[in-house]
Amino acid sequence: MALPVRRCLRSAVRLACVLAAASMMAGCARMGFKSAACREPAIPAQPGNNPPLKVSAGLDAPDTRNAVKVPALSEPEKPRGSDAPCLSRPPAYGS
């Protein structure tokens, strides 16, 4: 008599685990973990330059001979779709 009760209890526990896992997976999609359109502010195409560093009297100016020089963009930026993901998000691995 105890054997059928154990089997019933064991299958009820398995069912509860499967239902809990399924509800957690469904919750992830609702919380925005899927690929969604980007809502980050757009980066301007031509950002402005910052003014040169002002050094207080009595201090030495930093050595800028090895500063990184960013070349000008010679080709237009490719347009992104309205449903394209943000550039700060890594790409999806897999299909």
N, C-alpha and C positions, 0 to 999 in steps of 0.2 A: 504494500500500500504506500510506503514511503517513496518508492522509486518513481511512480507517475507524478507525484507532487514535486520531486526534484527536477524532473524533466520539464514540467510546466514552468517552474520558477526559473530554470536556466534559460528557456526560450523567451520568457518575459523580460529577463535581463538583457538578452541579446537584442530583442526588439527595441527596448528602451535606448540602448547604445546606438543602434542604427538611426532611430528617430532623432536623438540628440545630435549626432554627427550631421544628418541631413539639414536640421534646422540651423546649425552653425554655418554650414556652407551657404545656405540661402541668405543668412544674415550678412555675410561678407559682401555679396553682390549688392545688397541694399545700402551698405555703408559707403559705397563708392570705391571699392577696391578693384573695380573693373575699369577698363579703358574709357575715359570720358573726355569730353572736350576741355581744352585748357582754359582756365579762368585766371591765369597769372597775367599781370600787366605786360604789355608788349615792350620789347626792348627797342629803343629808337634806332633807326637805320644809321644815322650819323650822330653818335653821341658827341657832346661838346667836350672840349679840352678843359682840364682843371687849370686854374692859375698857377704860376710857378710858386714853389715853396718860399715863404718869407723866413729868413733866418734872423734871429735877434742879434743885436750888436755884441761883439766879442765872441761869437760862435762861428765855426767854419761851415760853409755850405756843403751838402753831401756831394760826393763824386757821382756824376751822372754820365760818365763816359761809356759805361757798360749798361746803360739803361736799355730796356726792351723797346724797340721801335716797331710799332704796329703799322704794317703797310696799308695803303688805301685800298678799299674794295673796288675792283675794276669791273665786276659784272653785277647785274641786278640780283637781288635776293629772290629766291624761288618762293612763290606764294604758297602759303600753308592753308589747308582746308579748314573749314569751320569746326569740323569734328576731329581735327588732328590733336594728339596728346601734347602735353607740355614738354618742352625741350629739357626741363630739369628732371623728368622721369626717365628711368632706364627703359630700353625697348623690351618688348615681350620676347621671351626665349621660348620658341616652340610655335606650333601653329594651332 
